[in-house]
Amino acid sequence: MTDSISQQTAHFFGVYDGHGGSQVANYCRDHVQLALAEEIETVRKSITTDRNVIGNCEDQWTKAFTNCFARVDSEVGGNGNPDSEPIVPETVGSTAVVAVVCSSHIIVANCRDSRAVLCRGKEAIALSVDHKPNREDVYPRIEAAGGKGTNYLKPWIIPDPEIRFIPRAKEDECPVLASDGLWNMMSNE
């Protein structure tokens, strides 16, 4: 990858699966890409103004995605500023899987159980891992917090994306992003 997030030309794709209603998924559809672009600009500015910031592109993308997901989650919950109201009832939420396709890499961020798979030649490569309660690294956090659920059950469901960086290859055909509605019926292959 290049040394800086600001040197990348990229394409953005996202799938959002509403739980308890479509409002949060629709909000994500309309706002995640814009929030990510603003977070990328914030990271880019910090690189040019702060000589202590390491120019590691993966760290920059991770920071931008993490801040983006936290920001959109905060906006949906009415925590964006002191005067804001929640956009939807507490019982509504959404999964998210987004991919940024650059010339050298695919960067995937996901929360919950929407998934990304890359068609590479005759192979299906998982680009994300579902955030399910039965995962060894997810269950202990949920159990320690006392439960599971959607927005009204925080801190059990958190907006922290899992982020992966996949080098591109000439055999890459296309990424497939879909919700559990597809993946519960089909394997990655």
Secondary structure as GFF3:
##gff-version 3
##sequence-region A 1 189
A	DSSP	three_ten_helix	5	7	.	.	.	ID=ss1
A	DSSP	beta_strand	10	15	.	.	.	ID=ss2
A	DSSP	beta_strand	18	19	.	.	.	ID=ss3
A	DSSP	alpha_helix	23	49	.	.	.	ID=ss4
A	DSSP	alpha_helix	57	76	.	.	.	ID=ss5
A	DSSP	beta_strand	93	94	.	.	.	ID=ss6
A	DSSP	beta_strand	96	102	.	.	.	ID=ss7
A	DSSP	beta_strand	105	111	.	.	.	ID=ss8
A	DSSP	beta_strand	115	120	.	.	.	ID=ss9
A	DSSP	beta_strand	123	126	.	.	.	ID=ss10
A	DSSP	alpha_helix	139	145	.	.	.	ID=ss11
A	DSSP	three_ten_helix	151	153	.	.	.	ID=ss12
A	DSSP	beta_strand	162	167	.	.	.	ID=ss13
A	DSSP	beta_strand	172	178	.	.	.	ID=ss14
A	DSSP	alpha_helix	180	183	.	.	.	ID=ss15
###
